[in-house]
């Protein structure tokens, strides 16, 4: 499957096809690559869902064929569609214009995203803050300080709703009247962990819950590792506050590095088991995060509320974008084609230029120079 899905149609997935996209997302083992292969083989999602299993065998391994056969007996596309409508869960597909532009650029973007809350937050500038569930008090304080300060500066704080560092980051963003997004490893209507039930409800009201798993999907161990690519993929940078030797936060950091995003880590004590992984990230070249200012500096973002607008950055990407925007607003896809740059690079540059006051988002994935 191609890594760049920036050419997805702006009109969205046809209404008669959407139920079958949802249905495939409910099948264990049918991820973006296998879904893409099925659609290419059969022409569209409906034909793929209704195909003879012998046809599936041409593009899927035996285990996936068996899983799809079993799912087709219990998953009803039209029932799942009604469930989404009744529960107030929004669904974004690869082909929808509202699909998050940064996430669209990762190697395996989810073919359906289920969202509760403000889906527009998924297109805003965001930073992931992650770490261990068994956090120390200094670690929790660092997570709160960094998340609260970034949220106050207008960035969306993204985390995984786990106990410890994740929960502290979400809570601090909300306390700062900022925005936060929780990326789940379950369906959007499943409370997990139960200890964060109240926090999950607050994020649904004041931020957004997002997952690639449809409603009523229960926790599975593999889901949480898979969701880490979404967590980092939505963000310009990932900050690891505390991570033990086997922490899942290290998986998120690896995804961020593979996606070309910034990775930072908070230094920890050399005798602290919670900091073994995060200190190793620093030894391997991650940026040092001593506070929100280090994150803003890594992203080349100014403090919000700055009265002075600096000159346009003197780098090739900003120069190319400035030239293309000289004659008026352009869609991000037009900017990518006109500059010959990957759409992911264009999206990240536009985010920086918007915060620095040089461009503004004018709707419909279009930007204009100020």
C-alpha positions as CSV (number, residue, x, y, z in Angstrom):
1,X,0.0,0.0,0.0
2,X,1.2,3.4,-0.8
3,X,2.3,5.5,2.1
4,X,1.0,8.8,0.6
5,X,-2.8,8.9,0.5
6,X,-3.0,12.6,-0.1
7,X,-4.8,12.0,-3.4
8,X,-7.9,10.6,-1.6
9,X,-11.1,12.2,-3.0
10,X,-12.5,15.3,-1.3
11,X,-16.1,14.2,-1.6
12,X,-15.7,11.3,0.8
13,X,-16.6,7.6,0.6
14,X,-19.9,6.9,-1.2
15,X,-22.8,6.4,1.2
16,X,-23.5,2.9,-0.1
17,X,-19.9,1.9,0.5
18,X,-19.4,3.3,4.0
19,X,-21.2,0.4,5.9
20,X,-18.7,-2.0,4.4
21,X,-15.7,0.0,5.4
22,X,-17.1,-0.1,8.9
23,X,-17.7,-3.8,8.7
24,X,-14.1,-4.5,7.6
25,X,-12.8,-2.4,10.5
26,X,-14.6,-4.9,12.9
27,X,-12.7,-7.9,11.5
28,X,-9.7,-8.9,13.6
29,X,-6.5,-9.0,11.5
30,X,-7.9,-6.9,8.6
31,X,-5.8,-3.8,8.9
32,X,-5.1,-1.0,6.3
33,X,-2.8,-3.2,4.1
34,X,-5.2,-6.1,3.8
35,X,-8.2,-3.8,3.4
36,X,-6.4,-2.0,0.6
37,X,-5.5,-5.3,-1.1
38,X,-9.1,-6.4,-1.0
39,X,-10.5,-3.2,-2.4
40,X,-7.9,-3.3,-5.2
41,X,-8.8,-6.9,-6.0
42,X,-12.6,-6.5,-6.0
43,X,-13.1,-2.9,-7.0
44,X,-14.8,-1.6,-3.8
45,X,-15.5,-2.5,-0.2
46,X,-19.0,-3.9,-0.8
47,X,-17.9,-6.3,-3.5
48,X,-15.0,-7.3,-1.3
49,X,-17.3,-8.0,1.7
50,X,-19.8,-10.0,-0.4
51,X,-17.1,-11.9,-2.4
52,X,-16.8,-15.7,-2.5
53,X,-14.1,-16.7,0.1
54,X,-12.2,-18.4,-2.7
55,X,-11.6,-14.9,-4.1
56,X,-10.3,-13.7,-0.7
57,X,-7.7,-16.5,-0.8
58,X,-6.1,-14.7,-3.8
59,X,-5.0,-11.8,-1.6
60,X,-5.3,-13.0,2.1
61,X,-3.5,-15.6,4.1
62,X,-5.5,-18.5,5.5
63,X,-5.9,-17.1,9.0
64,X,-7.3,-13.8,7.6
65,X,-9.7,-15.6,5.3
66,X,-11.0,-17.6,8.3
67,X,-11.4,-14.5,10.4
68,X,-13.3,-12.8,7.6
69,X,-15.6,-15.8,7.1
70,X,-16.4,-15.9,10.8
71,X,-17.0,-12.1,11.0
72,X,-19.3,-12.1,8.0
73,X,-21.7,-14.3,10.0
74,X,-22.0,-11.9,12.9
75,X,-21.1,-8.4,11.6
76,X,-23.9,-6.6,9.9
77,X,-22.8,-3.5,8.0
78,X,-26.2,-1.8,8.2
79,X,-26.5,-2.5,11.9
80,X,-23.1,-1.1,12.6
81,X,-24.0,2.0,10.7
82,X,-27.1,2.5,12.8
83,X,-25.1,2.0,15.9
84,X,-22.8,4.8,14.9
85,X,-25.7,7.1,14.3
86,X,-27.4,6.2,17.5
87,X,-24.3,6.6,19.7
88,X,-23.1,9.8,18.2
89,X,-19.9,8.4,16.9
90,X,-18.4,10.1,13.8
91,X,-16.5,8.1,11.3
92,X,-13.7,9.4,9.0
93,X,-12.4,7.3,6.1
94,X,-9.3,7.6,3.9
95,X,-11.5,9.3,1.3
96,X,-13.0,12.0,3.6
97,X,-11.6,15.5,3.4
98,X,-11.8,15.7,7.2
99,X,-9.3,12.9,7.7
100,X,-6.4,14.2,9.7
101,X,-3.7,15.4,7.2
102,X,-0.7,14.4,9.3
103,X,-2.1,11.0,10.0
104,X,-2.8,10.5,6.3
105,X,1.0,10.5,5.7
106,X,2.0,7.6,7.9
107,X,2.8,4.2,6.5
108,X,-0.4,2.4,7.7
109,X,-3.1,5.0,8.3
110,X,-6.3,3.5,9.7
111,X,-8.9,3.2,6.9
112,X,-11.6,4.3,9.3
113,X,-11.3,6.5,12.3
114,X,-14.1,6.6,14.9
115,X,-14.4,9.9,16.8
116,X,-16.4,11.0,19.8
117,X,-16.2,14.8,20.4
118,X,-14.6,17.5,18.3
119,X,-13.2,15.8,15.2
120,X,-11.7,19.2,14.1
121,X,-9.1,18.8,16.8
122,X,-7.5,16.0,14.8
123,X,-6.3,18.5,12.2
124,X,-4.8,21.0,14.6
125,X,-1.2,21.2,15.7
126,X,-0.6,18.6,18.4
127,X,2.0,17.1,20.6
128,X,1.9,13.6,22.1
129,X,2.9,13.2,25.7
130,X,3.3,9.6,26.8
131,X,4.9,7.6,29.5
132,X,4.7,4.8,32.0
133,X,1.6,3.8,34.0
134,X,3.8,3.4,37.1
135,X,4.9,7.0,37.2
136,X,6.9,8.7,39.9
137,X,5.7,11.9,41.5
138,X,8.3,13.9,39.7
139,X,7.3,12.3,36.5
140,X,3.6,13.1,37.0
141,X,4.6,16.7,37.8
142,X,6.6,17.0,34.7
143,X,3.8,15.6,32.6
144,X,1.3,18.1,34.1
145,X,3.6,21.0,33.7
146,X,4.5,20.3,30.1
147,X,1.0,19.4,29.0
148,X,-0.6,22.4,30.7
149,X,1.9,24.8,29.2
150,X,1.6,23.4,25.7
151,X,-2.2,23.4,25.9
152,X,-2.1,27.0,27.1
153,X,0.0,27.8,24.0
154,X,-2.8,26.5,21.8
155,X,-1.4,23.0,21.0
156,X,-3.5,19.9,21.3
157,X,-2.2,17.5,23.8
158,X,-2.6,13.9,22.6
159,X,-2.1,10.8,24.8
160,X,-3.4,7.3,25.3
161,X,-5.7,7.6,28.3
162,X,-3.6,5.0,30.3
163,X,-3.0,5.4,34.0
164,X,0.0,7.5,35.1
165,X,1.7,9.9,32.6
166,X,-1.1,9.7,30.0
167,X,-3.9,10.6,32.5
168,X,-1.8,13.4,34.0
169,X,-1.2,14.9,30.6
170,X,-4.9,14.8,29.7
171,X,-6.0,16.3,33.0
172,X,-3.5,19.1,32.8
173,X,-4.6,20.1,29.3
174,X,-8.2,20.2,30.5
175,X,-7.2,22.2,33.6
176,X,-5.6,24.7,31.3
177,X,-8.8,25.1,29.3
178,X,-6.9,23.6,26.4
179,X,-7.6,20.8,24.0
180,X,-6.8,17.2,24.4
181,X,-7.3,14.0,22.3
182,X,-7.2,10.5,23.7
183,X,-6.3,7.7,21.3
184,X,-7.9,4.5,22.4
185,X,-7.2,0.8,21.9
186,X,-10.9,-0.1,22.3
187,X,-14.1,1.0,20.7
188,X,-15.0,4.7,21.4
189,X,-17.8,3.6,23.7
190,X,-15.8,1.2,25.9
191,X,-14.5,2.5,29.2
192,X,-10.9,1.4,29.6
193,X,-9.2,1.5,32.0
194,X,-12.2,1.8,34.2
195,X,-10.3,3.9,36.7
196,X,-10.2,6.7,34.0
197,X,-13.9,6.5,33.2
198,X,-14.7,10.0,34.5
199,X,-11.7,11.4,32.6
200,X,-12.7,9.7,29.4
201,X,-16.2,11.2,29.7
202,X,-14.7,14.7,30.2
203,X,-12.4,14.3,27.2
204,X,-15.5,13.2,25.1
205,X,-17.2,16.4,26.1
206,X,-14.3,18.9,26.0
207,X,-11.9,17.2,23.5
208,X,-12.0,14.1,21.4
209,X,-11.7,10.3,21.7
210,X,-10.4,8.6,18.6
211,X,-9.8,5.0,17.7
212,X,-9.6,2.7,14.6
213,X,-11.8,0.1,16.4
214,X,-15.6,0.3,16.0
215,X,-18.1,0.6,18.9
216,X,-18.3,-2.3,21.3
217,X,-14.7,-3.4,20.5
218,X,-13.2,-4.7,23.8
219,X,-9.6,-4.4,24.9
220,X,-7.0,-6.6,23.2
221,X,-3.3,-6.5,24.0
222,X,-2.3,-6.0,20.4
223,X,-4.7,-3.1,19.9
224,X,-2.7,-0.8,22.2
225,X,0.6,-1.3,20.4
226,X,-1.2,-0.8,17.1
227,X,-2.8,2.4,18.3
228,X,0.6,3.9,19.1
229,X,1.2,4.7,15.4
230,X,-2.0,6.8,15.4
231,X,-0.9,8.6,18.6
232,X,2.4,9.7,17.1
233,X,0.9,10.1,13.6
234,X,-1.5,12.8,14.7
235,X,1.3,14.9,16.2
236,X,4.2,17.1,15.2
237,X,6.3,15.7,18.1
238,X,6.2,13.0,20.8
239,X,7.4,13.7,24.3
240,X,8.3,10.7,26.5
241,X,8.2,11.8,30.1
242,X,9.0,8.5,31.9
243,X,9.5,5.1,30.3
244,X,10.8,1.9,31.8
245,X,12.8,-0.6,29.8
246,X,9.7,-2.3,28.2
247,X,7.3,0.7,28.3
248,X,4.8,1.0,25.5
249,X,5.8,4.7,25.3
250,X,9.0,3.6,23.6
251,X,6.8,2.0,20.8
252,X,5.2,5.4,20.3
253,X,8.6,7.1,20.1
254,X,9.8,4.6,17.5
255,X,6.7,5.2,15.4
256,X,7.3,9.0,15.7
257,X,10.9,8.6,14.5
258,X,9.9,6.4,11.6
259,X,7.2,9.0,10.7
260,X,9.8,11.7,10.6
261,X,8.4,13.5,13.6
262,X,10.4,15.0,16.5
263,X,11.0,12.8,19.5
264,X,12.0,14.4,22.9
265,X,12.4,12.8,26.3
266,X,12.5,14.1,29.9
267,X,15.8,13.2,31.6
268,X,15.4,11.0,34.7
269,X,17.6,9.7,37.5
270,X,20.1,7.1,36.5
271,X,18.8,4.8,39.3
272,X,15.1,5.3,38.4
273,X,13.5,2.2,36.8
274,X,10.9,4.5,35.3
275,X,13.5,6.4,33.4
276,X,15.6,3.6,31.9
277,X,13.8,3.7,28.5
278,X,13.5,7.5,28.3
279,X,17.2,8.0,29.2
280,X,18.1,5.5,26.5
281,X,16.1,7.6,24.0
282,X,18.3,10.6,25.0
283,X,21.4,8.6,24.5
284,X,20.2,7.6,21.1
285,X,19.7,11.2,20.0
286,X,16.2,12.3,21.2
287,X,15.8,15.9,22.1
288,X,16.0,16.9,25.7
289,X,12.7,18.1,27.2
290,X,13.1,20.2,30.3
291,X,9.8,21.9,29.8
292,X,7.3,23.2,27.2
293,X,9.8,25.7,25.9
294,X,12.1,22.9,24.7
295,X,9.2,21.4,22.7
296,X,8.3,24.8,21.1
297,X,12.0,25.3,20.2
298,X,12.3,21.9,18.6
299,X,9.2,22.7,16.5
300,X,10.4,26.2,15.8
301,X,7.2,27.6,17.2
302,X,7.0,31.0,19.0
303,X,5.1,31.6,22.2
304,X,1.5,32.3,21.7
305,X,0.5,36.0,22.0
306,X,3.8,37.2,20.7
307,X,3.2,40.7,19.2
308,X,6.1,40.5,16.8
309,X,5.8,38.5,13.6
310,X,9.2,37.3,12.6
311,X,10.4,37.3,9.0
312,X,9.5,34.3,6.9
313,X,11.8,31.4,7.8
314,X,14.8,31.2,5.4
315,X,14.4,27.5,4.6
316,X,13.6,25.9,1.3
317,X,10.2,24.5,2.2
318,X,8.9,27.8,3.7
319,X,10.3,29.7,0.7
320,X,8.6,27.4,-1.8
321,X,5.3,27.7,0.1
322,X,5.5,31.4,0.2
323,X,6.0,31.6,-3.6
324,X,3.0,29.3,-4.2
325,X,0.7,31.3,-1.9
326,X,1.6,34.6,-3.3
327,X,-1.4,34.6,-5.7
328,X,-4.0,33.5,-3.2
329,X,-5.2,30.5,-1.1
330,X,-4.4,27.0,-2.2
331,X,-5.5,23.5,-1.1
332,X,-2.8,21.4,0.6
333,X,-2.8,19.0,-2.3
334,X,-2.2,21.8,-4.8
335,X,0.7,23.1,-2.6
336,X,2.2,19.6,-2.5
337,X,1.9,19.2,-6.3
338,X,3.1,22.8,-7.0
339,X,6.2,22.5,-4.8
340,X,7.0,18.8,-5.5
341,X,7.1,18.2,-1.8
342,X,5.6,15.3,0.1
343,X,2.2,16.3,1.5
344,X,3.3,15.4,5.0
345,X,6.2,17.8,4.8
346,X,3.8,20.5,3.5
347,X,1.4,19.9,6.4
348,X,4.1,20.1,9.1
349,X,5.5,23.3,7.5
350,X,2.0,24.9,7.3
351,X,1.4,24.1,11.0
352,X,4.6,25.9,12.0
353,X,3.8,28.9,9.7
354,X,0.3,29.2,11.0
355,X,1.5,29.4,14.6
356,X,4.1,31.9,13.7
357,X,1.5,34.1,12.0
358,X,2.7,33.8,8.4
359,X,-0.2,31.8,7.0
360,X,-3.9,31.1,8.0
361,X,-6.2,28.2,7.5
362,X,-9.2,29.4,5.4
363,X,-11.2,26.2,5.5
364,X,-11.5,23.1,3.3
365,X,-7.9,22.2,3.8
366,X,-6.7,25.4,2.2
367,X,-4.2,28.0,3.4
368,X,-3.5,31.6,2.6
369,X,-0.5,33.8,3.2
370,X,-1.0,36.7,5.7
